[in-house]
């Protein structure tokens, strides 16, 4: 009897390999050969699922949002925004991958649209938490934008070593106390 292949699982294995390479060496290092080696599969199998590097990268971006959603699910406002900082191995990898794809999004409208949609969902989620936890706040959407900008800047500062993770959390807490 022929072996049943889970095609989505195979695409997921390839996307995981793309993300690991992107986090470690950037998108410039992503190639069919590198992805095949990282995933432990043949180059032909990678090409079977993704006929081009663009197709492979675009698919990998579809896997980013569920990872963010998993990191922030069921958390209060503070814990949500702290979870978006690169404070642990998983958070650091997510931030490095997002930054790598952000640069690609500047030239690829498909990836750019995924980033815009993901940002809008995250902003709406944070705005809802602000409205819920701070009912007197008259601009939860604006505050959500400020928080996301702060988290993005602090995340980059942590990645670059300008700030420690603890310093970033202190600054974030200072801002949250103003809500």
C-alpha atoms as an extended CHARMM CRD file, in Angstrom:
* protein
*
       179  EXT
         1         1  UNK       CA              0.0000000000        0.0000000000        0.0000000000  PROA      1               0.0000000000
         2         2  UNK       CA              1.4470000000        3.4140000000       -0.9290000000  PROA      2               0.0000000000
         3         3  UNK       CA              2.4980000000        5.7020000000        1.8830000000  PROA      3               0.0000000000
         4         4  UNK       CA              0.0660000000        8.5530000000        2.5620000000  PROA      4               0.0000000000
         5         5  UNK       CA              1.8240000000       11.9060000000        2.5060000000  PROA      5               0.0000000000
         6         6  UNK       CA              0.6510000000       14.8700000000        4.5290000000  PROA      6               0.0000000000
         7         7  UNK       CA              1.4380000000       17.7040000000        2.1280000000  PROA      7               0.0000000000
         8         8  UNK       CA              0.6750000000       20.4680000000        4.6410000000  PROA      8               0.0000000000
         9         9  UNK       CA              3.0280000000       18.8340000000        7.1220000000  PROA      9               0.0000000000
        10        10  UNK       CA              5.7770000000       18.7710000000        4.4770000000  PROA      10              0.0000000000
        11        11  UNK       CA              5.1500000000       22.4310000000        3.6400000000  PROA      11              0.0000000000
        12        12  UNK       CA              5.3560000000       23.1480000000        7.3680000000  PROA      12              0.0000000000
        13        13  UNK       CA              8.7070000000       21.3560000000        7.6630000000  PROA      13              0.0000000000
        14        14  UNK       CA             10.0200000000       23.4690000000        4.7980000000  PROA      14              0.0000000000
        15        15  UNK       CA              8.6360000000       26.6830000000        6.3040000000  PROA      15              0.0000000000
        16        16  UNK       CA             10.2410000000       25.8210000000        9.6580000000  PROA      16              0.0000000000
        17        17  UNK       CA             13.5810000000       25.3870000000        7.8870000000  PROA      17              0.0000000000
        18        18  UNK       CA             13.1620000000       28.7400000000        6.1130000000  PROA      18              0.0000000000
        19        19  UNK       CA             12.4590000000       30.4530000000        9.4430000000  PROA      19              0.0000000000
        20        20  UNK       CA             15.4710000000       28.8660000000       11.1380000000  PROA      20              0.0000000000
        21        21  UNK       CA             17.7810000000       29.9370000000        8.3110000000  PROA      21              0.0000000000
        22        22  UNK       CA             16.2530000000       33.4310000000        8.2570000000  PROA      22              0.0000000000
        23        23  UNK       CA             16.7650000000       33.8210000000       12.0090000000  PROA      23              0.0000000000
        24        24  UNK       CA             20.3150000000       32.5300000000       11.8900000000  PROA      24              0.0000000000
        25        25  UNK       CA             21.6870000000       33.9530000000        8.6260000000  PROA      25              0.0000000000
        26        26  UNK       CA             18.9920000000       36.1320000000        7.0470000000  PROA      26              0.0000000000
        27        27  UNK       CA             16.8730000000       35.6190000000        3.9480000000  PROA      27              0.0000000000
        28        28  UNK       CA             19.9260000000       35.9770000000        1.7180000000  PROA      28              0.0000000000
        29        29  UNK       CA             21.0160000000       32.5370000000        2.9230000000  PROA      29              0.0000000000
        30        30  UNK       CA             17.6890000000       30.9170000000        2.0190000000  PROA      30              0.0000000000
        31        31  UNK       CA             18.0550000000       28.7120000000       -1.0580000000  PROA      31              0.0000000000
        32        32  UNK       CA             16.6020000000       25.4210000000       -2.1730000000  PROA      32              0.0000000000
        33        33  UNK       CA             19.8350000000       23.6570000000       -1.2020000000  PROA      33              0.0000000000
        34        34  UNK       CA             20.0850000000       25.3100000000        2.2060000000  PROA      34              0.0000000000
        35        35  UNK       CA             16.4320000000       24.6880000000        3.0130000000  PROA      35              0.0000000000
        36        36  UNK       CA             16.6650000000       21.0570000000        1.9250000000  PROA      36              0.0000000000
        37        37  UNK       CA             19.7120000000       20.5380000000        4.1350000000  PROA      37              0.0000000000
        38        38  UNK       CA             18.1070000000       22.2980000000        7.1050000000  PROA      38              0.0000000000
        39        39  UNK       CA             14.8650000000       20.3310000000        6.6910000000  PROA      39              0.0000000000
        40        40  UNK       CA             16.6320000000       17.0090000000        6.1080000000  PROA      40              0.0000000000
        41        41  UNK       CA             14.9130000000       16.4350000000        2.7620000000  PROA      41              0.0000000000
        42        42  UNK       CA             15.9770000000       16.4160000000       -0.8610000000  PROA      42              0.0000000000
        43        43  UNK       CA             16.2480000000       19.5160000000       -3.0410000000  PROA      43              0.0000000000
        44        44  UNK       CA             13.8040000000       17.8710000000       -5.4310000000  PROA      44              0.0000000000
        45        45  UNK       CA             11.2040000000       17.5910000000       -2.6840000000  PROA      45              0.0000000000
        46        46  UNK       CA             11.5770000000       21.2880000000       -1.8190000000  PROA      46              0.0000000000
        47        47  UNK       CA             11.1870000000       22.1490000000       -5.5110000000  PROA      47              0.0000000000
        48        48  UNK       CA              8.1430000000       19.8840000000       -5.7530000000  PROA      48              0.0000000000
        49        49  UNK       CA              6.3460000000       22.0260000000       -3.1900000000  PROA      49              0.0000000000
        50        50  UNK       CA              7.8700000000       25.3900000000       -4.0640000000  PROA      50              0.0000000000
        51        51  UNK       CA              8.9680000000       26.0460000000       -7.6340000000  PROA      51              0.0000000000
        52        52  UNK       CA             10.7820000000       29.2690000000       -6.6670000000  PROA      52              0.0000000000
        53        53  UNK       CA             12.4300000000       30.9710000000       -3.7320000000  PROA      53              0.0000000000
        54        54  UNK       CA              9.6750000000       33.6050000000       -3.8190000000  PROA      54              0.0000000000
        55        55  UNK       CA              6.9930000000       30.9330000000       -3.4680000000  PROA      55              0.0000000000
        56        56  UNK       CA              8.8740000000       29.3480000000       -0.5780000000  PROA      56              0.0000000000
        57        57  UNK       CA              9.3250000000       32.6870000000        1.2120000000  PROA      57              0.0000000000
        58        58  UNK       CA              5.7290000000       33.7110000000        0.6510000000  PROA      58              0.0000000000
        59        59  UNK       CA              4.5030000000       30.4340000000        2.0970000000  PROA      59              0.0000000000
        60        60  UNK       CA              6.8000000000       30.8030000000        5.1030000000  PROA      60              0.0000000000
        61        61  UNK       CA              5.1660000000       34.1550000000        5.8880000000  PROA      61              0.0000000000
        62        62  UNK       CA              1.7990000000       32.4130000000        6.2440000000  PROA      62              0.0000000000
        63        63  UNK       CA              3.2400000000       30.6140000000        9.2670000000  PROA      63              0.0000000000
        64        64  UNK       CA              4.2930000000       33.7500000000       11.1430000000  PROA      64              0.0000000000
        65        65  UNK       CA              0.8780000000       34.9300000000       12.3380000000  PROA      65              0.0000000000
        66        66  UNK       CA             -0.0700000000       31.6660000000       14.1040000000  PROA      66              0.0000000000
        67        67  UNK       CA              3.2040000000       31.8320000000       16.0280000000  PROA      67              0.0000000000
        68        68  UNK       CA              2.4530000000       35.3620000000       17.2430000000  PROA      68              0.0000000000
        69        69  UNK       CA             -1.0980000000       34.3560000000       18.1180000000  PROA      69              0.0000000000
        70        70  UNK       CA              0.2160000000       31.4130000000       20.1590000000  PROA      70              0.0000000000
        71        71  UNK       CA              2.6020000000       33.7020000000       22.0640000000  PROA      71              0.0000000000
        72        72  UNK       CA             -0.1040000000       36.1890000000       23.0570000000  PROA      72              0.0000000000
        73        73  UNK       CA             -3.2000000000       33.9770000000       23.3960000000  PROA      73              0.0000000000
        74        74  UNK       CA             -5.0720000000       34.2650000000       26.6750000000  PROA      74              0.0000000000
        75        75  UNK       CA             -2.7810000000       36.9170000000       28.1400000000  PROA      75              0.0000000000
        76        76  UNK       CA             -3.6240000000       40.2280000000       29.7380000000  PROA      76              0.0000000000
        77        77  UNK       CA             -2.3890000000       43.4760000000       28.1840000000  PROA      77              0.0000000000
        78        78  UNK       CA              0.9690000000       43.6370000000       29.9350000000  PROA      78              0.0000000000
        79        79  UNK       CA              1.7770000000       39.9900000000       29.3770000000  PROA      79              0.0000000000
        80        80  UNK       CA              0.7740000000       40.3160000000       25.7230000000  PROA      80              0.0000000000
        81        81  UNK       CA              3.1170000000       43.1810000000       24.9700000000  PROA      81              0.0000000000
        82        82  UNK       CA              5.9360000000       41.6420000000       27.0180000000  PROA      82              0.0000000000
        83        83  UNK       CA              5.4790000000       38.3990000000       25.0380000000  PROA      83              0.0000000000
        84        84  UNK       CA              6.1590000000       40.3660000000       21.8520000000  PROA      84              0.0000000000
        85        85  UNK       CA              9.6570000000       41.3130000000       23.0590000000  PROA      85              0.0000000000
        86        86  UNK       CA             12.6490000000       39.0740000000       22.1980000000  PROA      86              0.0000000000
        87        87  UNK       CA             13.2670000000       38.0200000000       25.8010000000  PROA      87              0.0000000000
        88        88  UNK       CA             13.7370000000       34.2890000000       25.2720000000  PROA      88              0.0000000000
        89        89  UNK       CA             15.0290000000       32.0270000000       22.5140000000  PROA      89              0.0000000000
        90        90  UNK       CA             11.6070000000       31.6920000000       20.8870000000  PROA      90              0.0000000000
        91        91  UNK       CA             10.9290000000       35.4310000000       21.0520000000  PROA      91              0.0000000000
        92        92  UNK       CA             14.3780000000       36.2540000000       19.6950000000  PROA      92              0.0000000000
        93        93  UNK       CA             13.9070000000       33.8720000000       16.7750000000  PROA      93              0.0000000000
        94        94  UNK       CA             10.4610000000       35.3080000000       16.0290000000  PROA      94              0.0000000000
        95        95  UNK       CA             11.8370000000       38.8640000000       16.0650000000  PROA      95              0.0000000000
        96        96  UNK       CA             14.7780000000       37.9910000000       13.8260000000  PROA      96              0.0000000000
        97        97  UNK       CA             12.5190000000       36.2270000000       11.3380000000  PROA      97              0.0000000000
        98        98  UNK       CA             10.0100000000       39.0930000000       11.3400000000  PROA      98              0.0000000000
        99        99  UNK       CA             12.7860000000       41.6180000000       10.7530000000  PROA      99              0.0000000000
       100       100  UNK       CA             14.2090000000       39.5550000000        7.8870000000  PROA      100             0.0000000000
       101       101  UNK       CA             10.8100000000       39.3250000000        6.2350000000  PROA      101             0.0000000000
       102       102  UNK       CA             10.0640000000       42.9940000000        6.8850000000  PROA      102             0.0000000000
       103       103  UNK       CA             12.9090000000       43.9500000000        4.5830000000  PROA      103             0.0000000000
       104       104  UNK       CA             11.5760000000       41.5210000000        1.9640000000  PROA      104             0.0000000000
       105       105  UNK       CA              8.0830000000       43.0170000000        2.3630000000  PROA      105             0.0000000000
       106       106  UNK       CA              9.4080000000       46.3510000000        1.1260000000  PROA      106             0.0000000000
       107       107  UNK       CA              9.7690000000       44.7830000000       -2.3170000000  PROA      107             0.0000000000
       108       108  UNK       CA              7.1330000000       42.0400000000       -2.2590000000  PROA      108             0.0000000000
       109       109  UNK       CA              3.5160000000       43.2170000000       -2.1010000000  PROA      109             0.0000000000
       110       110  UNK       CA              2.1780000000       39.7700000000       -1.1410000000  PROA      110             0.0000000000
       111       111  UNK       CA              4.3990000000       39.6590000000        1.9350000000  PROA      111             0.0000000000
       112       112  UNK       CA              3.7120000000       43.3380000000        2.6730000000  PROA      112             0.0000000000
       113       113  UNK       CA             -0.0320000000       42.7090000000        2.6690000000  PROA      113             0.0000000000
       114       114  UNK       CA              0.4030000000       39.8040000000        5.1110000000  PROA      114             0.0000000000
       115       115  UNK       CA              2.3850000000       42.0810000000        7.4210000000  PROA      115             0.0000000000
       116       116  UNK       CA             -0.2770000000       44.8060000000        7.2170000000  PROA      116             0.0000000000
       117       117  UNK       CA             -3.0620000000       42.3020000000        7.9320000000  PROA      117             0.0000000000
       118       118  UNK       CA             -1.1570000000       40.7920000000       10.8450000000  PROA      118             0.0000000000
       119       119  UNK       CA             -0.4040000000       44.2160000000       12.2830000000  PROA      119             0.0000000000
       120       120  UNK       CA             -4.0620000000       45.2130000000       12.0200000000  PROA      120             0.0000000000
       121       121  UNK       CA             -5.1570000000       42.0650000000       13.8750000000  PROA      121             0.0000000000
       122       122  UNK       CA             -2.5600000000       42.5390000000       16.5870000000  PROA      122             0.0000000000
       123       123  UNK       CA             -3.4480000000       46.2280000000       16.9550000000  PROA      123             0.0000000000
       124       124  UNK       CA             -7.1460000000       45.3380000000       17.2660000000  PROA      124             0.0000000000
       125       125  UNK       CA             -6.3950000000       42.6880000000       19.8730000000  PROA      125             0.0000000000
       126       126  UNK       CA             -4.2830000000       45.0640000000       21.9430000000  PROA      126             0.0000000000
       127       127  UNK       CA             -6.8600000000       47.8490000000       21.5760000000  PROA      127             0.0000000000
       128       128  UNK       CA             -9.5450000000       45.4640000000       22.8500000000  PROA      128             0.0000000000
       129       129  UNK       CA             -7.4010000000       44.5780000000       25.8680000000  PROA      129             0.0000000000
       130       130  UNK       CA             -6.8110000000       48.2770000000       26.5730000000  PROA      130             0.0000000000
       131       131  UNK       CA            -10.5450000000       48.9840000000       26.3350000000  PROA      131             0.0000000000
       132       132  UNK       CA            -11.2800000000       46.0510000000       28.6400000000  PROA      132             0.0000000000
       133       133  UNK       CA             -8.5950000000       46.7450000000       31.2530000000  PROA      133             0.0000000000
       134       134  UNK       CA             -8.6910000000       50.5600000000       31.0760000000  PROA      134             0.0000000000
       135       135  UNK       CA            -12.3240000000       51.4830000000       30.3530000000  PROA      135             0.0000000000
       136       136  UNK       CA            -11.6320000000       55.1830000000       30.9830000000  PROA      136             0.0000000000
       137       137  UNK       CA             -9.1290000000       55.3230000000       28.1300000000  PROA      137             0.0000000000
       138       138  UNK       CA            -10.6930000000       57.3350000000       25.3270000000  PROA      138             0.0000000000
       139       139  UNK       CA             -8.3660000000       56.1320000000       22.5390000000  PROA      139             0.0000000000
       140       140  UNK       CA             -7.5740000000       52.4140000000       22.8080000000  PROA      140             0.0000000000
       141       141  UNK       CA             -6.6920000000       52.1600000000       19.0990000000  PROA      141             0.0000000000
       142       142  UNK       CA             -4.2050000000       55.0250000000       19.3640000000  PROA      142             0.0000000000
       143       143  UNK       CA             -2.7120000000       53.5600000000       22.5330000000  PROA      143             0.0000000000
       144       144  UNK       CA             -2.3870000000       50.1910000000       20.7960000000  PROA      144             0.0000000000
       145       145  UNK       CA             -0.4140000000       51.8540000000       17.9820000000  PROA      145             0.0000000000
       146       146  UNK       CA              1.8830000000       53.5260000000       20.5130000000  PROA      146             0.0000000000
       147       147  UNK       CA              2.4040000000       50.2600000000       22.3630000000  PROA      147             0.0000000000
       148       148  UNK       CA              3.2330000000       48.3840000000       19.1750000000  PROA      148             0.0000000000
       149       149  UNK       CA              5.6840000000       51.1020000000       18.1430000000  PROA      149             0.0000000000
       150       150  UNK       CA              7.2800000000       51.0030000000       21.5860000000  PROA      150             0.0000000000
       151       151  UNK       CA              7.5080000000       47.2060000000       21.5550000000  PROA      151             0.0000000000
       152       152  UNK       CA              9.0110000000       47.2640000000       18.0570000000  PROA      152             0.0000000000
       153       153  UNK       CA             11.6440000000       49.8110000000       19.0030000000  PROA      153             0.0000000000
       154       154  UNK       CA             12.4670000000       48.1260000000       22.2840000000  PROA      154             0.0000000000
       155       155  UNK       CA             12.6190000000       44.7470000000       20.5680000000  PROA      155             0.0000000000
       156       156  UNK       CA             15.1600000000       46.0550000000       18.0600000000  PROA      156             0.0000000000
       157       157  UNK       CA             17.1690000000       47.6450000000       20.8930000000  PROA      157             0.0000000000
       158       158  UNK       CA             17.2660000000       44.3120000000       22.7370000000  PROA      158             0.0000000000
       159       159  UNK       CA             18.3020000000       42.4500000000       19.5760000000  PROA      159             0.0000000000
       160       160  UNK       CA             21.1090000000       44.9440000000       18.9600000000  PROA      160             0.0000000000
       161       161  UNK       CA             22.2580000000       44.9470000000       22.5830000000  PROA      161             0.0000000000
       162       162  UNK       CA             21.3820000000       48.5870000000       23.2380000000  PROA      162             0.0000000000
       163       163  UNK       CA             19.0430000000       47.5070000000       26.0160000000  PROA      163             0.0000000000
       164       164  UNK       CA             18.7070000000       44.4110000000       28.1290000000  PROA      164             0.0000000000
       165       165  UNK       CA             15.4230000000       42.5690000000       28.1990000000  PROA      165             0.0000000000
       166       166  UNK       CA             14.9170000000       43.7230000000       31.7900000000  PROA      166             0.0000000000
       167       167  UNK       CA             15.4870000000       47.3520000000       30.7570000000  PROA      167             0.0000000000
       168       168  UNK       CA             12.9280000000       46.9690000000       27.9740000000  PROA      168             0.0000000000
       169       169  UNK       CA             10.3290000000       45.5730000000       30.3680000000  PROA      169             0.0000000000
       170       170  UNK       CA             10.9190000000       48.4610000000       32.8130000000  PROA      170             0.0000000000
       171       171  UNK       CA             10.3330000000       51.0000000000       30.0300000000  PROA      171             0.0000000000
       172       172  UNK       CA              7.2730000000       49.1220000000       28.8510000000  PROA      172             0.0000000000
       173       173  UNK       CA              5.9010000000       49.0380000000       32.3880000000  PROA      173             0.0000000000
       174       174  UNK       CA              6.5210000000       52.7810000000       32.7220000000  PROA      174             0.0000000000
       175       175  UNK       CA              4.4550000000       53.3990000000       29.6080000000  PROA      175             0.0000000000
       176       176  UNK       CA              1.6970000000       51.0240000000       30.7040000000  PROA      176             0.0000000000
       177       177  UNK       CA              1.4490000000       52.7680000000       34.0810000000  PROA      177             0.0000000000
       178       178  UNK       CA              0.4750000000       55.9340000000       32.1740000000  PROA      178             0.0000000000
       179       179  UNK       CA             -2.6230000000       54.2810000000       30.7630000000  PROA      179             0.0000000000
